[in-house]
Amino acid sequence: MTAAQTTNLSGISSATFQRPTIADFESARHEAINGVAELNTYLGNGSNAEAWKQFLKLQELNELLSTLPAPTFEPIDFDDRDRELSEIESHYLDQIQSIRETAARLMGKHKGLERGVISRLRESIKRLVLTSELRVDATLEKGFHFRRDNIVAMLESPHQNDLEFYRVLLPMASWMDQYGQAIDWTPRAMSQWSRPNLRVSISSAAMKQVTLRPIREIKPIEECEDGRRITGRALVTGFAYMTPVSSALTGAPHHMLHNQSLLYQPPQCQIVFDGNIESTLNGSEGPISFGLIGNTRMHGITPVMLGTDRFTVLPIQTSSSTHLRTRHVSTRRNGVGSRLVRKIATNVIEKKQPESQRNLDKGAVERFSTSFMEDVTQEILDAEVDFKSDVLAAMDRSDVRPTDFHFIGNNNHLEIGMTLNGGFGLGAPPITPPSIIPSLPTFSPRSDPDVTIRIHESVVERVAQRMLAGETISDFSALIQSAGLPVSEDESEQMPDDILIELADDLPVTARFENNSLELVVRCDRFQVGRASPIAVNFTVRYDVRIDAGNVKFEQIGDPEVTPPESKRTGIRFYTMKNVVARRLKKEIPRENLLEGFDLDAPADRLGHLSFDTADVTAGWLTLTLRGDR
């Protein structure tokens, strides 16, 4: 066995199933009760507070938590169809389900539900439900042993670290992380094998277009030095814009490049200023008055570090050169001597010109840099607030905030990468995503797309695991709206109201992104049409993906395919109802879906209307590129 295999097996081969104790359960329950009390205190009193409390059903949730008994009965084998639940077991499971349904109101597209106190309550209820599952469900222990033994067998045997290997390994490792098992092994597995599975990048040209702004400022000048009084003004003209810069850490392991907490993260962007400072100076010394004109050519770079905690602006770095010339010299004296005085004064000024030029260069740059840094700091602070409210808070409301979120820059684009896994599990495998084939020739100044979006198939699986596992769905309109998607009245009326689906607890949806097509497998423990007998089914839907007039067109390949679940016994009822389910799926699932181009809000609207340029589905990745019509 190689050293690498030994390292990979350390912590998993000897792992045992960890079932929480009654004390663990009570601790989780009291933590959830305290979370409800904290939220009640936070909301306070008043009509608005009462409306929130009623909407969130806090009183009902508190009663459910307070009266929830500890599960002292033996774990239940839910695979045993002949086992009947006792009254105590049935009542307990109903109460846990009520807690889950009531707590679902703590997430959704409601402004304010991303606040820390609500997030903490939501997390405490998740821990309670997870603790309950581990104590009550005997099938989890069987599932643990099955996955542990398979992981060990895979790692011990010769294998290629290819896509198919990771498609089997990573879901099993994610299951371990989800249920808090093999805790000595899963952090190493995540570090070694998990990579960001959602990546959005903006090109350098697009970023410059969006952030470019002309600068024209007039600053007064008033100085008094060595008996000379100098007044005037500085006219600043130029352009400022932001571009990405290389932020890779030389020599760092690949996984560390995606973990900002491990190492110092170099700046990923810089704000560039290119322009001139024209200084018009009027001064006097004794009877002599003079006028000077200075022109300072300035280039400034302000590095910016981007992170989820804050955006940090580093001090400006400048380079400049100044040319100073005398505009006029005059004296209050009259007569023949005045010409001589002006000549002598001019010579004195010219002798001092190199020093004056240096002083002007330093003063002009310092004055502008101070003002520029104040403006930049405020704008970056505004961008940080927008990022937290429009991106992070929106993810919090939907309960899908990624476990990591990072920014990586290079000279061509800024990439925002994240592991969107619903809070547990691994992301994309450590395989380099397919290269992007530009639609324009490489010599074109716009060969790079403005925006590139990469979605790995694991995003579908992990988010579905978080949001849909074990859920019973009968109101499809409400389901779509809870995901933050708009549903019109006509669309709502067309949705089925006589279909009930109970999704599987483990991997309710799996996805395969290959050969320019998407394959989705939905696993249902129960699928019921009207009053017909329910059956357990898997159904598979496949879509071809292509660009159609600037939009992404998803066109169904064949009809939905209905198959029996892998782990269930198939009886005559399945084959009796199979065609009924297949016909209904064919009727209800759209044959085509269109993802249209879109416009962005200011200032990103400078890119114009964004149309989809290319679509590629290869090796587990869906890659979409967009280009503006600016």
Secondary structure, 3 states (H helix, E strand, C coil): CCHHHHHHHCCCCCCCCCCCCHHHHHHHHHHHHHHHHHHHHHHCCCHHHHHHHHHHCHHHHHHHHHCCCCCCCCCECCCCCCCCCCHHHHHHHHHHHHHHHHHHHHCCCCCCCCCHHHHHHHHHHHHHHHHHHHHHEHHHHHHHHHHHHHHHHHHHCCCCCCHHHHHHHHHHHHHHHHCCCCCCCHHHHHHHHCECCEEEEEEHHHHHHHHCEEEEEEEEEEEEECCEEEEEEEEEEEEEEEEECCCCCCCCCHHHHHCCCCCCCCCCEEEEEEEEEEEEEEEEECCEEEEEEEEEEEEEEEEEECCCCCCEECCCEEEEEEEEEEEEEEECCCCHHHHHHHHHHHHHHHHHHHHHHHHHHHHHHHHHHHHHHHHHHHHHHHHHHHHHHHHHHHHHHCCCCCCCEEEEECCCEEEEEECCCCCCCCCECCCCCCCCCCCCCCCCCCCCCCEEEEEEHHHHHHHHHHHCCCCEECCHHHHHHHCCCCCCHHHHHHCCCCEEEEECCCCCEEEEEECCEEEEEEEEEEEEECCCCCEEEEEEEEEEEEEECCEEEEEECCCCEEECCCCCCCCHHHHHHHHHHHHHHHHHCCCEEEECCECCCCCHHHHCCEEEEEEEEECCEEEEEEEECC
